[in-house]
């Protein structure tokens, strides 16, 4: 599991985390991602980096489903603490080949306790 804790801009961690997740998926790894703390801002809609003078990597999250990265866990308490709701996040989906290519949401809201349980089940955890 790739754990994303940093805001989307200001450090290299979010971009590196996204790139490593895509590389892992390209090599048929079972990739899941968790977004906690300021990491939830990585998935917010309408990010614009023009005034920052840096590349906006947010649209790349839309490609995760194409790489079969379908488990994006967002900690509900982190959203609440930042005044965000599910509707503030990008609509990230994947197509389920088993169900005639039905489009399904990739983002799964979980409580802090549920995320803790998920982390306990992981073989490898990479923090970004």
Secondary structure, 3 states (H helix, E strand, C coil): CEEECCCCCCCCHHHHHHHHHHHHHHCCCCCEEEECHHHHHHHECCCCCHHHCCCCCHHHHHHHHHHCCCEEEEEHHHHHHCCCCHHHECCCEEEEHHHCCEEEECEEEECHHHHHHHHHCCCCCEEC
